[in-house]
Amino acid sequence: MFFKSFLQTLPVCMGYLSLGATFGILFATDLNLSWFYALLMALFVYAGAGQLLLVSLIALKAGFIQIAIASFFLNIRHIFYSLSILETIKSFGLSKYYILFGLTDETFAILKTHKDAHNLNQKELEKSYFYITIFNHFYWVIGCMLGVFIGKNLSFKPQGIEFTLTALFSVLTLSLLYQQKSKIPFYAGIFIGIFGLLFFPSKYFLILSLLAGIIFLLLAKRWIKYE
């Protein structure tokens, strides 16, 4: 079970090492903080896009409330991930709490496409879910610390590396766009973004844009058909 879970997570390993290293390099070059804080973020925040966003917000000297709200809206999708596997893991032992904590996009994708799940008994399934989650978490921590080492010791100049976050969101957005029947949320997001750039204070652009998008989706949900 241990080795099989390792093989299942190898594709995630490739992505987490590179994206984690991106976070580590930005952390080391943009923030005047000890490497230990990067390790704590990797262990307890454990959110790829969230950690990259956090570096940017701290570098901009954003307030605690701004960081909390932006992080919440950015990662709110994980609530729905948890709800979708709750029925499967509710009879697990203490490991279910760690599985819920470590439910990243990639881990969720592996768990939901687990080919052998129906052939496993409850104990084996719990071990499989736990190993998959902890392997992915381990890859992320190693990637982050590798990036911190590169940023602090190899005189790495990260011009443009912060575009990784923009590229990540662009890929995720396009992937979701192709899957959805209605394109209204996409076009609404573009309009709100442009409107925000023109009229929102730059300091509160992200929060106000997120709030405007949520309000729009709530008001327009009867006209939007999702697949």
N, CA and C of each residue as an Amber inpcrd file, in Angstrom:
protein
   681
   0.8250000  -1.2060000   0.0000000   0.0000000   0.0000000   0.0000000
   0.8720000   1.2740000   0.0000000   1.9540000   1.2110000   0.7890000
   2.8580000   2.3510000   0.8960000   3.5040000   2.6590000  -0.4580000
   4.0430000   1.6070000  -1.1050000   4.7360000   1.8000000  -2.3830000
   3.7530000   2.1860000  -3.4860000   2.5700000   1.5960000  -3.4790000
   1.5640000   1.9120000  -4.4870000   1.1260000   3.3760000  -4.3780000
   0.9730000   3.8530000  -3.1490000   0.6060000   5.2580000  -2.9390000
   1.7210000   6.1750000  -3.4210000   2.9600000   5.7540000  -3.1980000
   4.1030000   6.5360000  -3.6710000   4.0740000   6.6810000  -5.1920000
   3.7990000   5.5790000  -5.8920000   3.7380000   5.6150000  -7.3560000
   2.6080000   6.5210000  -7.8370000   1.4730000   6.4950000  -7.1320000
   0.3330000   7.3310000  -7.5220000   0.6390000   8.8220000  -7.4030000
   1.5340000   9.1590000  -6.4750000   1.7970000  10.5800000  -6.2110000
   3.0210000  11.1190000  -6.9450000   3.7040000  10.2920000  -7.7210000
   4.9110000  10.7600000  -8.4150000   4.6520000  11.9500000  -9.3430000
   3.5550000  11.9660000 -10.1120000   3.2940000  13.1590000 -10.9430000
   3.1580000  14.4330000 -10.1090000   2.5400000  14.3130000  -8.9390000
   2.4010000  15.4740000  -8.0520000   3.7660000  15.9080000  -7.5470000
   4.6330000  14.9380000  -7.2950000   5.9870000  15.2410000  -6.8170000
   6.6920000  16.1960000  -7.7760000   6.6040000  15.9210000  -9.0690000
   7.2750000  16.7640000 -10.0650000   6.7720000  18.2060000 -10.0010000
   5.4680000  18.3620000  -9.8640000   4.8980000  19.7040000  -9.8080000
   5.1820000  20.4120000  -8.4990000   5.0950000  19.6870000  -7.3870000
   5.2750000  20.3140000  -6.0750000   6.7180000  20.7310000  -5.8180000
   7.6670000  19.9740000  -6.3230000   9.0630000  20.3580000  -6.1380000
   9.3580000  21.6760000  -6.8420000   8.8420000  21.8300000  -8.0600000
   9.1180000  23.0600000  -8.8180000   8.3270000  24.2470000  -8.2800000
   7.0300000  24.0480000  -8.0010000   6.2230000  25.1570000  -7.5000000
   6.6080000  25.5160000  -6.0690000   6.9270000  24.4940000  -5.2720000
   7.3950000  24.7570000  -3.9060000   8.7030000  25.5270000  -3.9110000
   9.5960000  25.1700000  -4.8400000  10.8650000  25.8880000  -4.9520000
  10.6360000  27.3390000  -5.3450000   9.6340000  27.5810000  -6.1870000
   9.2920000  28.9600000  -6.5610000   8.9060000  29.7600000  -5.3290000
   8.0510000  29.1680000  -4.4760000   7.6870000  29.8420000  -3.2290000
   8.9210000  30.1180000  -2.3860000   9.7850000  29.1000000  -2.2270000
  10.9660000  29.2580000  -1.3870000  11.8960000  30.3500000  -1.8720000
  12.0870000  30.4280000  -3.1930000  12.9640000  31.4580000  -3.7570000
  12.3800000  32.8430000  -3.5180000  11.0780000  33.0070000  -3.7600000
  10.4340000  34.3040000  -3.5200000  10.4850000  34.6780000  -2.0490000
  10.2710000  33.7030000  -1.1810000  10.3370000  33.9500000   0.2600000
  11.7200000  34.4480000   0.6530000  12.7550000  33.7630000   0.1580000
  14.1260000  34.0940000   0.5440000  14.5730000  35.4390000  -0.0030000
  14.0750000  35.8240000  -1.1790000  14.5490000  37.0500000  -1.8230000
  13.6820000  38.2710000  -1.5160000  12.3900000  38.0610000  -1.2460000
  11.4810000  39.1900000  -1.0380000  11.2610000  39.5320000   0.4330000
  11.4680000  38.5620000   1.3270000  11.1850000  38.7810000   2.7430000
  12.4490000  38.6170000   3.5800000  12.6310000  39.4850000   4.5190000
  13.7850000  39.4170000   5.4070000  13.4180000  38.6000000   6.6540000
  13.1250000  37.3220000   6.4170000  12.7020000  36.4350000   7.4960000
  13.5700000  35.1810000   7.5090000  13.6300000  34.5230000   8.6550000
  14.3940000  33.2920000   8.7940000  13.7620000  32.1650000   7.9750000
  14.5840000  31.2250000   7.5310000  14.1060000  30.0620000   6.7860000
  13.0710000  29.2770000   7.5890000  13.1400000  29.3970000   8.9160000
  12.2380000  28.6380000   9.7830000  10.7790000  28.9990000   9.5290000
  10.5190000  30.2690000   9.1920000   9.1400000  30.6940000   8.9150000
   8.6250000  30.0700000   7.6200000   9.5170000  29.9000000   6.6570000
   9.1210000  29.2170000   5.4160000   8.7490000  27.7650000   5.7070000
   9.5130000  27.1280000   6.6030000   9.2090000  25.7420000   6.9780000
   7.8510000  25.6530000   7.6700000   7.5660000  26.6110000   8.5600000
   6.2710000  26.6210000   9.2490000   5.1240000  26.8140000   8.2580000
   5.3260000  27.7040000   7.2700000   4.2930000  27.9120000   6.2470000
   4.0440000  26.6260000   5.4630000   5.1260000  25.9590000   5.0770000
   4.9850000  24.7300000   4.2940000   4.2750000  23.6440000   5.0910000
   4.5350000  23.5890000   6.3900000   3.9390000  22.5550000   7.2340000
   2.4890000  22.8470000   7.5920000   2.1950000  24.1140000   7.9260000
   0.9000000  24.4120000   8.5290000  -0.0350000  25.2450000   7.6500000
   0.5070000  26.0230000   6.7160000  -0.3510000  26.7170000   5.7590000
  -0.6400000  25.7660000   4.6060000   0.4060000  25.1960000   4.0300000
   0.3200000  24.1620000   2.9990000  -0.7150000  24.4940000   1.9390000
  -0.4880000  25.6030000   1.2660000  -1.3830000  26.0280000   0.1800000
  -0.5360000  26.6930000  -0.8850000  -0.3780000  26.0260000  -2.0210000
   0.5240000  26.5250000  -3.0520000   0.2570000  27.9530000  -3.4540000
  -0.8910000  28.2050000  -4.0490000  -1.2290000  29.5590000  -4.4660000
  -1.3560000  30.4690000  -3.2570000  -1.8620000  29.9360000  -2.1560000
  -2.0230000  30.7340000  -0.9390000  -0.6980000  31.2090000  -0.3800000
   0.3200000  30.3610000  -0.4250000   1.6240000  30.7580000   0.0950000
   2.3020000  31.7750000  -0.8200000   2.1550000  31.6090000  -2.1190000
   2.7120000  32.5900000  -3.0520000   2.0240000  33.9410000  -2.8770000
   0.7090000  33.9020000  -2.6830000  -0.0330000  35.1350000  -2.4240000
   0.4150000  35.7620000  -1.1120000   0.6570000  34.9190000  -0.1140000
   1.0650000  35.4090000   1.2040000   2.3880000  36.1570000   1.1320000
   3.3320000  35.6340000   0.3620000   4.6200000  36.3180000   0.1980000
   4.4010000  37.7090000  -0.3930000   3.5530000  37.7900000  -1.4240000
   3.2850000  39.0830000  -2.0660000   2.6270000  40.0590000  -1.0920000
   1.6630000  39.5720000  -0.3250000   0.9450000  40.4490000   0.5960000
   1.8460000  40.9310000   1.7310000   2.6830000  40.0410000   2.2440000
   3.6140000  40.4420000   3.3150000   4.6190000  41.4540000   2.7690000
   5.1220000  41.2130000   1.5500000   6.0750000  42.1380000   0.9300000
   5.4490000  43.5160000   0.7370000   4.1330000  43.5560000   0.4920000
   3.4200000  44.8250000   0.3130000   2.9660000  45.4230000   1.6340000
   3.3310000  44.7360000   2.7430000   2.9620000  45.1760000   4.0950000
   1.4420000  45.2430000   4.2700000   0.7510000  44.2510000   3.7150000
  -0.7020000  44.1700000   3.8840000  -1.0310000  43.8540000   5.3360000
  -2.2070000  44.2960000   5.7740000  -2.6320000  44.0570000   7.1450000
  -3.1140000  42.6290000   7.3530000  -3.2390000  42.2540000   8.6130000
  -3.6620000  40.8980000   8.9600000  -5.0420000  40.5830000   8.4040000
  -5.9610000  41.5440000   8.5080000  -7.3320000  41.3060000   8.0310000
  -7.3430000  41.0970000   6.5210000  -6.5750000  41.8960000   5.7920000
  -6.4940000  41.7380000   4.3310000  -5.9640000  40.3600000   3.9640000
  -4.9110000  39.9420000   4.6530000  -4.3190000  38.6330000   4.3750000
  -5.3130000  37.5210000   4.6800000  -6.0100000  37.6400000   5.8050000
  -6.9710000  36.6070000   6.2060000  -8.1210000  36.4950000   5.1980000
  -8.6760000  37.6350000   4.7890000  -9.8100000  37.6210000   3.8550000
  -9.3840000  37.0970000   2.4880000  -8.2500000  37.5860000   1.9860000
  -7.7710000  37.1520000   0.6710000  -7.4740000  35.6580000   0.6720000
  -6.8460000  35.1590000   1.7320000  -6.5190000  33.7360000   1.8270000
  -7.7770000  32.8870000   1.9170000  -8.7650000  33.3880000   2.6580000
 -10.0180000  32.6430000   2.8050000 -10.7180000  32.4820000   1.4580000
 -10.8730000  33.5730000   0.7240000 -11.5690000  33.5040000  -0.5620000
 -10.7760000  32.7050000  -1.5930000  -9.4480000  32.7980000  -1.5310000
  -8.6170000  32.0620000  -2.4720000  -8.7440000  30.5570000  -2.2710000
  -8.8960000  30.1330000  -1.0050000  -8.9050000  28.7060000  -0.6860000
 -10.2710000  28.1710000  -0.2980000 -11.3200000  28.9310000  -0.5380000
 -12.6590000  28.5160000  -0.1080000 -13.1110000  27.2290000  -0.8000000
 -12.5520000  26.9490000  -1.9800000 -12.9360000  25.7420000  -2.7060000
 -12.6300000  24.4660000  -1.9230000 -11.6650000  24.5310000  -1.0120000
 -11.2890000  23.3400000  -0.2580000 -12.4020000  22.8790000   0.6870000
 -13.2870000  23.7700000   1.0500000 -14.4440000  23.3770000   1.8550000
 -15.2830000  22.3680000   1.0900000 -15.4750000  22.6230000  -0.1950000
 -16.2870000  21.7380000  -1.0210000 -15.5560000  20.4310000  -1.3240000
 -14.2250000  20.4900000  -1.4270000 -13.4480000  19.2560000  -1.5570000
 -13.7110000  18.3450000  -0.3580000 -13.6460000  18.9450000   0.8290000
 -13.8370000  18.1730000   2.0660000 -15.2190000  17.5530000   2.1270000
 -16.2310000  18.3240000   1.7520000 -17.6010000  17.8230000   1.7960000
 -17.7950000  16.6380000   0.8480000 -17.0970000  16.6580000  -0.2890000
 -17.3050000  15.6100000  -1.2890000 -16.6960000  14.2710000  -0.8820000
 -15.7190000  14.2580000   0.0370000 -15.1300000  12.9790000   0.4620000
 -15.5150000  12.6160000   1.8960000 -16.3430000  13.4450000   2.5070000
 -16.6910000  13.2450000   3.9110000 -17.3420000  11.8860000   4.1550000
 -18.2060000  11.4780000   3.2480000 -18.9000000  10.1980000   3.4000000
 -17.9110000   9.0370000   3.3910000 -16.8690000   9.1600000   2.5860000
 -15.8790000   8.0900000   2.4680000 -15.0000000   7.9740000   3.7000000
 -14.6080000   9.1030000   4.2690000 -13.6070000   9.0720000   5.3450000
 -14.1910000   9.2070000   6.7440000 -15.5010000   9.3520000   6.8600000
 -16.0800000   9.6330000   8.1790000 -15.8340000   8.5210000   9.1930000
 -15.6440000   7.2710000   8.7240000 -15.3960000   6.1590000   9.6380000
 -13.9090000   5.9020000   9.8580000 -13.0470000   6.7280000   9.2530000
 -11.6080000   6.6040000   9.4890000 -11.2890000   6.9960000  10.9240000
 -10.0850000   6.6820000  11.3660000  -9.6400000   7.0910000  12.6920000
  -9.1780000   8.5380000  12.6960000  -8.1650000   8.8180000  13.5110000
  -7.6580000  10.1910000  13.6160000  -7.0590000  10.6880000  12.3030000
  -6.6840000   9.7800000  11.4290000  -6.0590000  10.1730000  10.1700000
  -6.9890000  11.0300000   9.3080000  -8.3010000  10.9220000   9.5150000
  -9.2350000  11.6950000   8.6780000  -9.0500000  13.1980000   8.8540000
  -8.6100000  13.6110000  10.0450000  -8.4100000  15.0390000  10.2800000
  -7.2020000  15.5480000   9.4920000  -6.1670000  14.7220000   9.4210000
  -5.0010000  15.1260000   8.6280000  -5.3300000  15.0970000   7.1450000
  -6.1050000  14.1060000   6.7080000  -6.5000000  14.0180000   5.2980000
  -7.2840000  15.2610000   4.8890000  -8.1890000  15.7110000   5.7400000
  -8.9530000  16.9260000   5.4410000  -8.0420000  18.1480000   5.4020000
  -7.0800000  18.2020000   6.3130000  -6.1320000  19.3200000   6.3240000
  -5.2920000  19.3440000   5.0530000  -4.8700000  18.1750000   4.5760000
  -3.9600000  18.0910000   3.4350000  -4.6360000  17.9540000   2.0890000
  -5.9070000  18.3380000   2.0180000  -6.6830000  18.1340000   0.8000000
  -6.4380000  19.2650000  -0.2030000  -5.2930000  19.2240000  -0.8460000
  -4.9880000  20.1990000  -1.8980000  -5.6980000  19.8000000  -3.1960000
  -5.6030000  20.6460000  -4.2080000  -6.2210000  20.3430000  -5.5040000
  -5.7350000  19.0000000  -6.0470000  -4.4040000  18.8070000  -6.0020000
  -3.8100000  17.6110000  -6.5810000  -4.1290000  16.3620000  -5.7580000
  -4.0920000  16.4880000  -4.4370000  -4.4320000  15.3530000  -3.5820000
  -5.8860000  14.9560000  -3.7640000  -6.7500000  15.9450000  -3.8430000
  -8.1740000  15.6800000  -4.0720000  -8.3800000  14.9370000  -5.3910000
  -7.6660000  15.3630000  -6.4330000  -7.7990000  14.7240000  -7.7420000
  -7.3920000  13.2560000  -7.6790000  -6.3040000  12.9590000  -6.9650000
  -5.8540000  11.5680000  -6.8530000  -6.8520000  10.7320000  -6.0550000
  -7.3420000  11.2820000  -4.9490000  -8.2850000  10.5360000  -4.1140000
  -9.5850000  10.2590000  -4.8570000 -10.0530000  11.2200000  -5.6490000
 -11.3210000  11.0440000  -6.3610000 -11.1880000  10.1030000  -7.5550000
  -9.9700000   9.8850000  -8.0320000  -9.7710000   8.9820000  -9.1710000
  -9.0420000   7.7170000  -8.7410000  -9.1350000   7.3900000  -7.4660000
  -8.4690000   6.2200000  -6.8980000  -9.0490000   4.9570000  -7.5410000
  -8.2930000   4.3250000  -8.4200000  -8.8100000   3.1990000  -9.1990000
  -9.0900000   1.9580000  -8.3440000  -8.3270000   1.7710000  -7.2610000
  -8.4560000   0.5510000  -6.4630000  -9.3370000   0.7240000  -5.2410000
  -9.9770000   1.8900000  -5.1020000 -10.7260000   2.1850000  -3.8730000
 -11.8080000   1.1420000  -3.5940000 -12.5170000   0.7080000  -4.6370000
 -13.6200000  -0.2250000  -4.4320000 -13.1430000  -1.6320000  -4.0820000
 -11.8500000  -1.9340000  -4.2710000 -11.3070000  -3.2520000  -3.9550000
 -10.6510000  -3.3040000  -2.5810000 -10.6340000  -2.1910000  -1.8730000
  -9.9590000  -2.1190000  -0.5780000 -10.9670000  -2.1510000   0.5610000
 -10.5660000  -2.7910000   1.6580000 -11.4070000  -2.7090000   2.8530000
 -11.1690000  -1.3720000   3.5360000 -11.9160000  -1.1010000   4.5900000
 -11.8910000   0.2170000   5.2250000 -10.4940000   0.5810000   5.7370000
  -9.8160000  -0.3910000   6.3410000  -8.4870000  -0.1130000   6.8950000
  -7.4790000   0.1650000   5.7920000  -7.5350000  -0.5980000   4.7310000
  -6.6120000  -0.4000000   3.6170000  -6.8780000   0.9380000   2.9270000
  -8.1460000   1.2780000   2.7880000  -8.5010000   2.5440000   2.1540000
  -8.0070000   3.7220000   2.9900000  -8.1380000   3.6160000   4.2990000
  -7.6530000   4.6730000   5.1850000  -6.1460000   4.8540000   5.0420000
  -5.4070000   3.7450000   5.0090000  -3.9540000   3.8220000   4.8480000
  -3.5920000   4.4530000   3.5090000  -4.3050000   4.0450000   2.4590000
  -4.0250000   4.5860000   1.1350000  -4.2510000   6.0890000   1.0890000
  -5.3750000   6.5500000   1.6170000  -5.6750000   7.9790000   1.6500000
  -4.6270000   8.7390000   2.4580000  -4.2320000   8.1640000   3.5820000
  -3.2580000   8.8220000   4.4540000  -1.8970000   8.9180000   3.7780000
  -1.4480000   7.8200000   3.1650000  -0.1410000   7.8260000   2.5070000
  -0.1060000   8.8080000   1.3480000  -1.1590000   8.8430000   0.5480000
  -1.2220000   9.7810000  -0.5790000  -1.1270000  11.2200000  -0.0830000
  -1.8650000  11.5190000   0.9780000  -1.8620000  12.8850000   1.5290000
  -0.5090000  13.2660000   2.0930000   0.1050000  12.3680000   2.8500000
   1.3770000  12.7190000   3.4980000   2.5310000  12.7470000   2.4990000
   2.4890000  11.9020000   1.4720000   3.5140000  11.9700000   0.4230000
   3.4870000  13.3270000  -0.2590000   2.3030000  13.7830000  -0.6430000
   2.1900000  15.0720000  -1.3140000   2.6420000  16.2160000  -0.4140000
   2.3030000  16.1420000   0.8430000   2.7260000  17.1700000   1.8020000
   4.2530000  17.1760000   1.9060000   4.8370000  16.0010000   1.9610000
   6.2910000  15.8760000   2.0480000   6.9720000  16.5070000   0.8310000
   6.4440000  16.2260000  -0.3620000   7.0220000  16.8140000  -1.5780000
   6.9930000  18.3330000  -1.5090000   5.8770000  18.8670000  -1.0160000
   5.7300000  20.3240000  -0.9450000   6.7460000  20.9360000   0.0150000
   6.9210000  20.3250000   1.1720000   7.8820000  20.8360000   2.1600000
   9.2920000  20.8030000   1.5860000   9.6640000  19.7010000   0.9460000
  11.0040000  19.5930000   0.3450000  11.1970000  20.6540000  -0.7370000
  10.1840000  20.8500000  -1.5780000  10.2800000  21.8610000  -2.6300000
  10.4690000  23.2610000  -2.0620000   9.6910000  23.5900000  -1.0240000
   9.7970000  24.9170000  -0.4000000  11.1760000  25.1520000   0.1960000
  11.6990000  24.1700000   0.9120000  12.9940000  24.3360000   1.5570000
  14.1320000  24.3560000   0.5240000  13.9690000  23.6090000  -0.5520000
  14.9530000  23.6620000  -1.6370000  15.0040000  25.0680000  -2.2210000
  13.8340000  25.6770000  -2.4090000  13.7810000  27.0400000  -2.9360000
  14.4100000  28.0500000  -1.9950000  14.1690000  27.8980000  -0.6940000
  14.7700000  28.7960000   0.2960000  16.2970000  28.6830000   0.2380000
  16.7940000  27.4610000   0.1380000  18.2450000  27.2510000   0.0560000
  18.8210000  27.9290000  -1.1860000  18.1560000  27.7560000  -2.3160000
  18.6240000  28.3760000  -3.5660000  18.6050000  29.9000000  -3.4430000
  17.5140000  30.4340000  -2.8980000  17.3660000  31.8820000  -2.7970000
  18.3570000  32.5320000  -1.8570000  18.7160000  31.8290000  -0.7730000
  19.5880000  32.4280000   0.2360000  21.0700000  32.1630000  -0.0050000
  21.4110000  31.1070000  -0.7350000  22.8110000  30.6990000  -0.8170000
  23.4170000  30.7210000  -2.2140000  22.6050000  30.7720000  -3.2530000
  23.1470000  30.6740000  -4.5990000  23.0230000  31.9750000  -5.3880000
  22.7630000  33.0650000  -4.7010000  22.6540000  34.3830000  -5.3520000
  21.7230000  34.3340000  -6.5500000  20.6030000  33.6860000  -6.3610000
  19.6320000  33.5190000  -7.4420000  18.8350000  34.8040000  -7.6040000
  18.7490000  35.2910000  -8.8330000  17.9730000  36.4970000  -9.1120000
  16.6320000  36.0860000  -9.7170000  15.5620000  36.2740000  -8.9700000
  14.2700000  35.7020000  -9.3950000  13.4130000  36.6230000 -10.2580000
  14.0270000  37.4280000 -11.1250000  13.2190000  38.2950000 -11.9660000
  12.2340000  37.4700000 -12.7930000  10.9590000  37.7990000 -12.6390000
   9.9390000  37.1290000 -13.4230000   9.4130000  35.8390000 -12.8370000
  10.0690000  35.2970000 -11.8020000   9.6330000  34.0090000 -11.2670000
   8.2650000  34.1130000 -10.5860000   7.9320000  35.3390000 -10.1260000
   6.6220000  35.5250000  -9.5000000   5.4800000  35.3220000 -10.4910000
   5.8030000  35.3100000 -11.7940000   4.7810000  35.0610000 -12.8080000
   4.2470000  33.6360000 -12.7170000   4.9460000  32.7740000 -11.9750000
   4.4780000  31.3990000 -11.7850000   3.0630000  31.3770000 -11.2430000
   2.7750000  32.2660000 -10.2980000   1.4310000  32.3130000  -9.7100000
   0.3990000  32.7350000 -10.7550000   0.7350000  33.7530000 -11.5520000
  -0.1660000  34.1930000 -12.6140000  -0.3940000  33.0730000 -13.6270000
   0.6820000  32.3840000 -13.9860000   0.5730000  31.2800000 -14.9450000
  -0.2880000  30.1570000 -14.3850000  -0.1130000  29.8540000 -13.0870000
  -0.9030000  28.8010000 -12.4510000  -2.3840000  29.1250000 -12.5050000
  -2.7450000  30.3460000 -12.1310000  -4.1550000  30.7410000 -12.1440000
  -4.7050000  30.7870000 -13.5730000  -3.8700000  31.1810000 -14.5300000
  -4.3190000  31.2310000 -15.9230000  -4.6710000  29.8360000 -16.4240000
  -3.8150000  28.8660000 -16.1120000  -4.0670000  27.4860000 -16.5360000
  -5.3230000  26.9400000 -15.8760000  -5.4630000  27.1780000 -14.5610000
  -6.6480000  26.6930000 -13.8460000  -7.9220000  27.3410000 -14.3930000
  -7.8370000  28.6390000 -14.6970000  -9.0050000  29.3620000 -15.2200000
  -9.4160000  28.8230000 -16.5820000  -8.4450000  28.6400000 -17.4720000
  -8.7560000  28.1260000 -18.8060000  -9.3060000  26.7020000 -18.7460000
  -8.7440000  25.8920000 -17.8490000  -9.2370000  24.5230000 -17.6890000
 -10.6920000  24.5090000 -17.2560000 -11.0200000  25.3510000 -16.2780000
 -12.4100000  25.4320000 -15.8070000 -13.3170000  26.0390000 -16.8690000
 -12.8010000  26.9970000 -17.6250000 -13.5960000  27.6490000 -18.6730000
 -14.0590000  26.6430000 -19.7190000 -13.1600000  25.7570000 -20.1190000
 -13.5010000  24.7610000 -21.1350000 -14.5180000  23.7420000 -20.6140000
 -14.5340000  23.5370000 -19.2890000 -15.4260000  22.5390000 -18.7080000
 -16.8350000  23.0810000 -18.4410000 -16.9630000  24.3830000 -18.3420000
 -18.2330000  24.9740000 -17.9550000 -19.0950000  25.3110000 -19.1650000
 -20.3790000  25.0750000 -19.0270000 -21.3360000  25.3910000 -20.0900000
 -21.5260000  26.8940000 -20.2150000 -21.6070000  27.5610000 -19.0730000
 -21.8130000  29.0020000 -19.0860000 -20.4810000  29.7390000 -18.9830000
 -20.2890000  30.7240000 -19.8330000 -19.0650000  31.5310000 -19.8120000
 -19.2840000  32.8600000 -19.0830000 -20.4900000  33.0590000 -18.5550000
 -20.8160000  34.3340000 -17.9090000 -19.8670000  34.6630000 -16.7580000
 -19.5690000  33.7050000 -15.8300000 -18.6550000  34.0450000 -14.7350000
 -17.2800000  34.4930000 -15.2250000 -16.8020000  33.8830000 -16.2980000
 -15.4930000  34.2480000 -16.8410000 -15.4910000  35.6940000 -17.3330000
 -16.4850000  36.0380000 -18.1400000 -16.5490000  37.4000000 -18.6750000
 -16.8290000  38.4180000 -17.5630000 -17.6250000  38.0040000 -16.5780000
 -17.8910000  38.8960000 -15.4430000 -16.6090000  39.1540000 -14.6610000
 -15.7900000  38.1060000 -14.5160000 -14.5160000  38.2690000 -13.8110000
 -13.5850000  39.2300000 -14.5160000 -13.5430000  39.1390000 -15.8480000
 -12.7130000  40.0700000 -16.6290000 -13.2050000  41.5050000 -16.4410000
 -14.5190000  41.6870000 -16.5260000 -15.0850000  43.0300000 -16.3880000
 -14.8060000  43.6050000 -15.0000000 -15.0210000  42.7800000 -13.9570000
 -14.7920000  43.2430000 -12.5790000 -13.3190000  43.5810000 -12.3730000
 -12.4340000  42.7660000 -12.9500000 -11.0040000  43.0240000 -12.8120000
 -10.6020000  44.3590000 -13.4370000 -11.0810000  44.5980000 -14.6580000
 -10.7640000  45.8660000 -15.3320000 -11.3770000  47.0490000 -14.5810000
 -12.6400000  46.8810000 -14.1570000 -13.3100000  47.9380000 -13.3990000
 -12.5390000  48.2350000 -12.1140000 -12.0950000  47.1660000 -11.4360000
 -11.3550000  47.3410000 -10.1850000 -10.0340000  48.0630000 -10.3830000
  -9.3380000  47.7360000 -11.4590000  -8.0650000  48.4060000 -11.7470000
  -8.2610000  49.9020000 -11.9530000  -9.4070000  50.2600000 -12.5190000
  -9.6760000  51.6710000 -12.8200000 -10.2090000  52.4420000 -11.6200000
 -11.0220000  51.7800000 -10.7720000 -11.7510000  52.5300000  -9.7500000
 -11.4840000  52.0990000  -8.3020000 -10.9810000  50.8770000  -8.0690000
 -10.7300000  50.4400000  -6.6880000  -9.3730000  50.9560000  -6.2250000
  -9.2430000  51.3090000  -4.9410000  -7.9170000  51.6540000  -4.4020000
  -6.9810000  50.4610000  -4.5580000  -5.7670000  50.6940000  -4.9980000
  -4.8390000  49.5940000  -5.2650000  -4.5930000  48.7290000  -4.0300000
  -4.6430000  49.3430000  -2.8590000  -4.3830000  48.6170000  -1.6160000
  -5.4610000  47.5860000  -1.3410000  -6.6960000  47.8620000  -1.8030000
  -7.8180000  46.9640000  -1.5150000  -8.3770000  46.3200000  -2.7840000
  -7.5950000  46.3660000  -3.8660000  -8.0860000  45.8580000  -5.1440000
  -8.5100000  44.3960000  -5.0710000  -7.6620000  43.5530000  -4.4880000
  -7.9340000  42.1160000  -4.4680000  -9.2010000  41.8000000  -3.6770000
  -9.2940000  42.3330000  -2.4750000 -10.4460000  42.0390000  -1.6150000
 -11.7420000  42.5480000  -2.2400000 -11.7290000  43.7980000  -2.7280000
 -12.9440000  44.3750000  -3.3060000 -13.3590000  43.6340000  -4.5800000
 -12.3930000  43.2090000  -5.3800000 -12.7130000  42.4640000  -6.5940000
 -13.3220000  41.1060000  -6.2590000 -12.7610000  40.4330000  -5.2590000
 -13.3110000  39.1410000  -4.8340000 -14.7330000  39.2930000  -4.3100000
 -14.9480000  40.3070000  -3.5070000 -16.2910000  40.5490000  -2.9570000
 -17.2820000  40.8790000  -4.0760000 -16.8530000  41.7000000  -5.0210000
 -17.7300000  42.0580000  -6.1420000 -18.0860000  40.8280000  -6.9660000
 -17.1110000  39.9540000  -7.1770000 -17.3640000  38.7280000  -7.9290000
 -18.3400000  37.8070000  -7.2290000 -18.1850000  37.6540000  -5.9150000
 -19.0900000  36.7960000  -5.1420000 -20.5120000  37.3610000  -5.1510000
 -20.6230000  38.6630000  -4.9680000 -21.9520000  39.2970000  -4.9880000
 -22.6230000  39.1080000  -6.3400000 -21.8450000  39.2820000  -7.4080000
 -22.4020000  39.0870000  -8.7520000 -22.9050000  37.6570000  -8.9390000
 -22.1030000  36.6720000  -8.5360000 -22.4870000  35.2710000  -8.7100000
 -23.7360000  34.9270000  -7.9050000 -23.8610000  35.5050000  -6.7100000
 -25.0500000  35.2490000  -5.8920000 -26.2970000  35.8500000  -6.5320000
 -26.1560000  37.0480000  -7.0800000 -27.3130000  37.7160000  -7.6920000
 -27.6870000  37.1000000  -9.0400000 -26.6950000  36.5740000  -9.7490000
 -26.9510000  36.0800000 -11.1080000 -27.0530000  34.5600000 -11.1940000
 -27.0850000  33.8690000 -10.0560000 -27.0190000  32.4050000 -10.0900000
 -28.1980000  31.7690000 -10.8370000 -29.3610000  32.4170000 -10.8490000
 -30.5130000  31.8280000 -11.5440000 -30.3530000  31.8590000 -13.0640000
 -29.4730000  32.7310000 -13.5570000 -29.2640000  32.8230000 -15.0070000
 -28.0220000  32.0610000 -15.4710000 -27.2590000  31.5550000 -14.5210000
 -26.0200000  30.8610000 -14.8740000 -26.2360000  29.3610000 -14.7590000
 -25.9900000  28.6390000 -15.8430000 -26.1540000  27.1880000 -15.8490000
 -24.7720000  26.5440000 -15.8440000 -24.5350000  25.7480000 -14.7740000
 -23.2530000  25.0520000 -14.6640000 -23.4070000  23.6080000 -15.1000000
 -22.3150000  23.0530000 -15.5880000 -22.3240000  21.6340000 -15.9430000
 -21.8850000  20.8400000 -14.7380000
